Amino acid sequence: MEVSSNYQNLRKKRKKKKKSAIENGLQAVVKPECFDGVTNWTKLQQVGSLLLLTSKFLLGILVAFVHFSTVLCAIISQTLAQVRSCLSFISQKVLEKTTKERVPEDSKSEGQSRFSKSYKKKRGNKKNQNKNPSKKMKTIEEFKFDFDERRGSNSADTDINDNEVDTIDATGLTKTVAIDCEMVGTGPKGKDSILARVSIVNAFGNCIYDEFVKPKERVTDYRTEVSGVRPADLKKGKDLYEVQKDVISIIDGRRVVGHDLKHDFDVLFIGHPRSLIRDTSKYKPFREVSNGRTPALKKLAAVILNLDFQTGEHNSIQDAQVAMMLYLKHKKAWERSIKRNRRR
């Protein structure tokens, strides 16, 4: 009984304290009739607009992330393609360095002095050319690859005695071949070059390989006025990998003649032993035509062969034929200078 009476007294005290607090204004009581619906509606509108802005912001972030990931994937794929091409080029260069023989630069030899005299003689006779209008320069069609017709040249008795021809068929492979490549432009304003055409001729001047290369990049400049390549030519071309295999199988173990061969090997992504390379742009007697600078193939043909070509669009077959003519004309002196340098 005492416990229940104490509990009731405690409740009464609490009620009195609460009542006195209300009377003194210490505790606010919100009555249903005092509820402000307009204020509550305004707050709800503010919360709704905040949620809308938040959702728009999150959606914008999501769209930006998707766009960024797409661009990043494209950049990564392009980078991987470039890395693969660079690795292929580096592997070819390493293979070339491990297999090539060290050959010192050509020095002046007996054949070179002969050429110098003949060149001076030609320069001295330039004035007499105007007096003989009947003497005209040959064209590429008029020049014949006939070993018997070159008995009087510097290469006399070497074309046959040195086993230059290893096949009876004049259309087959010979121990020396000439190569030339045509390029087209890619990238901004077509400044970058990729392979478009490869042509190889034998020592008879007959074409034994001629293929266009299907580009893997978008061509921005076909350079038709120089390369002679048109869009329709590349559509029927081979893949670069197939052309590489074909060229390597042809030039393997053979002397390769050409003009400025470094660029041709670079766009092909292949190498070749230095001892088997005969570059008409590097041969010292030929460089005398341009006072020690790298001569143009057209100038070499005009001065040394009295040959007029490249009057219009370039043709890789004709360029390879002219390079072969230059080599065969001075083959004896050229090979003798290489042998002398090896002995040193």
Legacy VTK file of the C-alpha trace (Angstrom):
# vtk DataFile Version 3.0
C-alpha trace
ASCII
DATASET POLYDATA
POINTS 344 float
0.000 0.000 0.000
2.788 2.340 0.812
4.447 1.721 -2.544
1.323 2.521 -4.538
0.685 5.665 -2.579
4.251 6.833 -3.196
3.845 6.206 -6.942
0.631 8.215 -7.070
2.246 11.087 -5.201
5.152 11.057 -7.680
2.760 11.257 -10.649
0.906 14.150 -9.116
4.183 16.051 -8.636
5.151 15.517 -12.284
1.768 16.772 -13.515
2.076 19.895 -11.375
5.573 20.629 -12.739
4.388 20.175 -16.336
1.372 22.411 -15.777
3.440 25.130 -14.197
5.939 24.968 -17.074
3.162 25.401 -19.621
1.741 28.342 -17.728
5.125 30.015 -17.537
5.692 29.508 -21.325
8.692 27.184 -20.922
7.269 24.468 -23.243
5.479 25.144 -26.559
2.613 22.983 -27.556
1.701 22.644 -31.238
-1.967 22.243 -31.664
-3.521 20.733 -34.804
-5.381 23.951 -35.586
-2.110 25.924 -35.527
-0.414 23.753 -38.270
0.834 25.903 -41.261
0.290 23.822 -44.463
1.682 26.492 -46.854
5.051 26.517 -45.090
5.262 22.755 -45.180
4.379 22.714 -48.925
7.148 25.275 -49.654
9.689 23.156 -47.823
8.616 20.100 -49.787
9.080 22.034 -53.069
12.597 23.064 -52.029
13.478 19.483 -51.193
12.078 18.311 -54.553
14.093 20.868 -56.549
17.227 19.896 -54.614
16.667 16.235 -55.454
16.141 17.128 -59.146
19.385 19.115 -59.276
21.229 16.288 -57.562
19.899 13.723 -60.057
20.874 15.957 -63.014
24.365 16.398 -61.589
24.815 12.649 -61.114
23.497 11.977 -64.643
25.988 14.496 -66.091
28.827 12.796 -64.236
27.721 9.415 -65.613
27.593 10.693 -69.220
31.017 12.327 -68.868
32.459 9.107 -67.464
31.089 7.061 -70.375
32.514 9.532 -72.924
35.878 9.619 -71.149
36.081 5.822 -71.019
35.296 5.610 -74.772
38.019 8.124 -75.657
40.470 6.393 -73.328
39.805 3.008 -74.950
40.398 4.495 -78.418
43.677 6.087 -77.294
44.833 2.835 -75.700
44.052 0.833 -78.852
45.966 3.325 -81.041
48.907 3.285 -78.637
49.003 -0.514 -78.639
48.988 -0.554 -82.454
51.893 1.904 -82.552
53.793 -0.103 -79.938
53.325 -3.286 -81.975
54.639 -1.600 -85.122
57.611 -0.139 -83.208
58.454 -3.515 -81.697
58.316 -5.112 -85.137
60.625 -2.422 -86.531
63.062 -2.765 -83.590
63.184 -6.556 -83.936
64.000 -6.219 -87.627
66.769 -3.710 -86.855
68.237 -5.982 -84.179
68.152 -8.907 -86.591
69.884 -6.792 -89.217
72.643 -5.729 -86.814
73.310 -9.288 -85.704
73.566 -10.657 -89.235
75.255 -7.877 -91.171
78.982 -7.792 -91.771
81.073 -4.766 -91.052
82.113 -3.137 -94.278
84.047 0.181 -94.246
82.877 2.985 -96.464
83.893 2.880 -100.072
87.073 4.761 -100.879
88.182 6.089 -104.187
89.539 3.367 -106.433
90.760 2.959 -109.946
87.248 2.654 -111.250
86.233 5.816 -109.429
89.025 7.814 -110.987
87.913 6.509 -114.346
84.406 7.692 -113.613
85.688 11.088 -112.495
87.529 11.513 -115.767
84.534 10.418 -117.782
82.292 12.750 -115.806
84.637 15.681 -116.366
84.723 14.783 -120.036
80.924 14.795 -120.172
80.802 18.159 -118.435
83.353 19.511 -120.882
81.309 18.288 -123.821
78.048 19.874 -122.645
78.684 22.872 -124.869
79.119 20.595 -127.870
75.734 18.964 -127.279
73.969 22.073 -128.531
75.969 21.855 -131.743
74.751 18.278 -132.311
70.953 18.472 -132.092
70.678 14.976 -133.550
72.155 13.464 -130.347
69.192 12.981 -128.024
68.857 11.420 -124.613
67.512 7.887 -124.470
64.201 7.057 -122.914
63.514 4.181 -120.570
61.844 2.223 -123.382
64.879 2.585 -125.673
67.404 1.364 -123.114
67.999 -2.388 -123.413
69.190 -4.746 -120.696
71.451 -6.806 -122.935
74.701 -8.111 -121.444
76.334 -8.396 -124.874
75.705 -4.695 -125.585
77.663 -3.603 -122.515
81.017 -5.138 -123.388
82.604 -1.714 -123.598
81.425 -0.504 -120.209
83.193 -0.684 -116.851
81.288 -3.893 -116.145
82.746 -5.671 -119.187
83.165 -9.434 -118.713
81.854 -9.243 -115.139
78.139 -9.634 -115.742
78.643 -13.171 -117.001
82.017 -14.221 -115.580
80.938 -13.346 -112.038
77.967 -15.707 -112.385
75.573 -12.785 -112.254
72.863 -14.837 -113.933
71.842 -17.964 -112.058
68.934 -18.791 -114.333
68.553 -19.296 -118.060
65.114 -17.704 -117.928
65.461 -13.928 -118.287
62.242 -13.473 -116.304
63.503 -15.382 -113.245
65.574 -14.497 -110.205
69.210 -13.406 -110.560
71.944 -13.052 -107.961
71.362 -9.296 -107.967
67.931 -7.688 -107.834
66.804 -4.056 -107.699
63.938 -2.800 -105.549
61.934 0.411 -105.309
58.949 1.430 -103.188
56.279 4.096 -103.561
54.669 5.720 -100.518
51.446 7.583 -99.753
50.775 10.114 -96.993
48.796 9.647 -93.776
48.062 11.843 -90.800
47.655 15.631 -90.823
48.393 17.022 -94.302
49.796 13.622 -95.338
53.168 14.195 -93.690
53.586 10.585 -92.498
54.506 7.966 -95.105
53.325 4.373 -95.434
54.067 1.748 -98.059
51.830 1.721 -101.141
53.717 -0.249 -103.821
56.766 -2.538 -104.083
58.516 -3.436 -107.344
61.515 -5.739 -107.869
63.412 -6.315 -111.134
66.162 -8.802 -111.974
69.526 -8.174 -113.657
67.828 -8.377 -117.069
65.562 -5.471 -116.098
62.470 -7.670 -116.107
59.933 -7.140 -113.331
59.684 -10.226 -111.109
57.491 -8.716 -108.370
55.048 -5.804 -108.355
52.364 -5.466 -105.684
50.263 -2.700 -104.167
49.818 -2.664 -100.390
46.431 -2.269 -98.738
46.740 0.551 -96.147
45.714 -0.024 -92.534
45.476 3.725 -91.899
43.389 6.409 -93.580
45.291 7.860 -96.536
45.176 11.663 -96.562
47.490 12.253 -99.545
47.969 9.738 -102.361
50.779 11.868 -103.887
49.624 10.688 -107.311
51.660 13.290 -109.196
54.822 11.765 -107.662
53.968 8.198 -106.664
51.561 7.376 -109.490
49.325 5.640 -106.914
45.540 6.023 -107.021
42.809 4.942 -104.569
41.651 2.140 -106.872
45.165 0.647 -106.864
45.254 0.202 -103.090
41.824 -1.439 -102.900
43.171 -4.494 -104.739
46.456 -4.532 -102.796
47.860 -7.159 -100.446
48.312 -6.896 -96.693
51.663 -5.554 -95.509
52.498 -8.823 -93.751
52.119 -10.818 -96.978
54.235 -8.334 -98.945
56.945 -8.486 -96.267
57.131 -12.271 -96.543
57.280 -12.118 -100.344
60.053 -9.516 -100.412
62.145 -11.293 -97.766
61.909 -14.586 -99.676
63.078 -12.851 -102.883
66.008 -10.805 -101.536
67.279 -13.394 -99.048
70.985 -14.008 -99.772
71.016 -11.716 -102.830
72.585 -8.371 -103.613
69.943 -5.659 -103.443
70.322 -2.558 -105.615
68.272 0.590 -105.148
68.306 4.333 -104.642
68.130 5.499 -101.024
67.316 2.000 -99.810
67.065 3.048 -96.164
63.618 4.566 -96.718
62.450 1.495 -98.657
63.525 -0.897 -95.889
62.013 1.369 -93.223
58.515 1.401 -94.741
58.787 -2.359 -95.327
59.896 -2.890 -91.699
62.629 -5.286 -92.827
66.411 -5.336 -92.840
69.176 -6.701 -95.062
72.905 -7.361 -94.498
74.970 -4.292 -95.297
77.447 -6.360 -97.313
74.654 -7.189 -99.790
73.329 -3.635 -100.223
74.282 -1.546 -103.263
72.775 1.917 -102.758
73.251 4.262 -105.724
72.697 7.283 -103.467
75.657 6.276 -101.249
78.235 5.258 -103.880
80.967 7.926 -103.741
81.624 8.268 -107.489
77.904 8.847 -108.045
77.829 11.499 -105.304
80.402 13.513 -107.257
77.574 14.328 -109.652
76.047 16.483 -106.882
79.340 17.732 -105.399
79.311 15.222 -102.553
75.628 15.578 -101.729
73.008 12.868 -102.173
72.148 12.861 -105.887
68.664 12.431 -107.303
68.055 9.278 -109.326
66.856 11.376 -112.254
70.129 13.322 -112.287
72.240 10.156 -112.135
70.286 8.705 -115.056
70.765 11.857 -117.123
74.501 12.294 -116.435
75.721 8.688 -116.328
73.270 6.842 -118.582
72.186 9.724 -120.833
68.687 8.566 -119.958
65.586 10.739 -119.675
62.882 9.432 -117.340
60.579 10.552 -114.488
59.107 13.157 -116.820
55.689 12.650 -115.226
54.396 10.355 -112.513
56.978 8.087 -110.907
56.941 4.383 -111.650
58.595 2.075 -109.133
59.430 -0.486 -111.840
61.278 2.101 -113.916
63.079 3.456 -110.834
64.305 -0.053 -110.000
65.389 -0.610 -113.617
67.430 2.611 -113.661
69.107 1.701 -110.359
70.045 -1.684 -111.852
71.441 0.030 -114.978
73.644 2.271 -112.840
74.948 -0.662 -110.826
75.707 -2.869 -113.838
77.453 -0.024 -115.632
79.937 0.390 -112.752
79.709 -3.040 -111.187
83.358 -3.991 -111.716
84.779 -0.877 -110.013
82.112 -0.970 -107.309
82.781 -4.585 -106.322
86.565 -4.084 -106.501
86.379 -1.167 -104.046
84.319 -3.273 -101.627
86.860 -6.134 -101.765
89.744 -3.738 -101.100
88.003 -2.270 -98.087
87.338 -5.738 -96.680
91.045 -6.572 -96.813
91.799 -3.537 -94.684
LINES 1 345
344 0 1 2 3 4 5 6 7 8 9 10 11 12 13 14 15 16 17 18 19 20 21 22 23 24 25 26 27 28 29 30 31 32 33 34 35 36 37 38 39 40 41 42 43 44 45 46 47 48 49 50 51 52 53 54 55 56 57 58 59 60 61 62 63 64 65 66 67 68 69 70 71 72 73 74 75 76 77 78 79 80 81 82 83 84 85 86 87 88 89 90 91 92 93 94 95 96 97 98 99 100 101 102 103 104 105 106 107 108 109 110 111 112 113 114 115 116 117 118 119 120 121 122 123 124 125 126 127 128 129 130 131 132 133 134 135 136 137 138 139 140 141 142 143 144 145 146 147 148 149 150 151 152 153 154 155 156 157 158 159 160 161 162 163 164 165 166 167 168 169 170 171 172 173 174 175 176 177 178 179 180 181 182 183 184 185 186 187 188 189 190 191 192 193 194 195 196 197 198 199 200 201 202 203 204 205 206 207 208 209 210 211 212 213 214 215 216 217 218 219 220 221 222 223 224 225 226 227 228 229 230 231 232 233 234 235 236 237 238 239 240 241 242 243 244 245 246 247 248 249 250 251 252 253 254 255 256 257 258 259 260 261 262 263 264 265 266 267 268 269 270 271 272 273 274 275 276 277 278 279 280 281 282 283 284 285 286 287 288 289 290 291 292 293 294 295 296 297 298 299 300 301 302 303 304 305 306 307 308 309 310 311 312 313 314 315 316 317 318 319 320 321 322 323 324 325 326 327 328 329 330 331 332 333 334 335 336 337 338 339 340 341 342 343
